[in-house]
Amino acid sequence: MRLRPKWIGAALTVVALAVCLFLLAPLIIVVITSLNPASYSVFPPQGLSLRWYENLASQPQFLRAFRNSVIASGCATLLALTAGTLAALAIQRYRFPGRNLLRAIFMSPMVVPKIALGVAYLILFSRLKIAGGLLALILGEAVTILPFVLSIIGSTLANLKKEYEEAAADLGAGPVRSFFTVTLPQMRMGLLLSGALSFIFTFDQVETALLILRPQNNTLPIELFLYMEKWQDPTIAVVSTLMLLLALVLFLGLRFLLRSAPQVQQVLGKKDE
């Protein structure tokens, strides 16, 4: 067996570290900039201060926008999980004419440009007299994230242990009871994973929200853009740092749940040997 030269391993390590630094450097700069005491964003800062964290408390529009983002993303995620799970069950468990076409239609939002979807939503919701409100944003975002839910739940269903369902049927459980007592518990990690990814994806959506929302219903990304048009202080870096912290907490929590759950192999599409 031919041994690999040591310098190749060292070179790969250097490249990996360089890539990590390239990915993390912007985030580190944002965090350090948020501690800048000056009235303008500059790096490196002239010192360290929590001045702009205190200033954020006097900016109620960010709290309102954050609340709108949480409501819209949460409701859109629940709606997409419900519709996506039902669609995945129909496509994965049953054979019917137009099955592949239906799957392609559900997956189409993934390849359609987001700005085109936003314009389409604006026209449709204006006709329905709901454009400008959070309901329109919830419906639009739910359609956008539906492909993610359908893909993950479909993979989960394909790797479920059907022996449990057959055993439940042999014991006299009907289809509905079997679904809620046997199938759904096996799907919970797939639902958690698709829900977390959908929530994160919709939280920073800009295209749809920018086109269909009224100013009083702005989400956090839009409010950040509007603030940057008027001010160049580190408040934006403060908000970004807090969002990074929130994302980190969600990531660590999700990773803990996935690693501690035996169903993770099914979610990842791995069957028992």
Secondary structure as UniProt FT lines:
FT   HELIX           6..33
FT   TURN            34..35
FT   HELIX           51..56
FT   TURN            57..58
FT   HELIX           60..93
FT   TURN            97..98
FT   HELIX           99..107
FT   HELIX           108..110
FT   HELIX           114..127
FT   TURN            128..129
FT   HELIX           134..158
FT   HELIX           162..170
FT   TURN            171..172
FT   HELIX           175..178
FT   HELIX           179..183
FT   HELIX           184..203
FT   HELIX           207..212
FT   HELIX           215..217
FT   HELIX           220..230
FT   HELIX           235..260
FT   TURN            262..263
FT   HELIX           264..267
FT   TURN            268..269
//
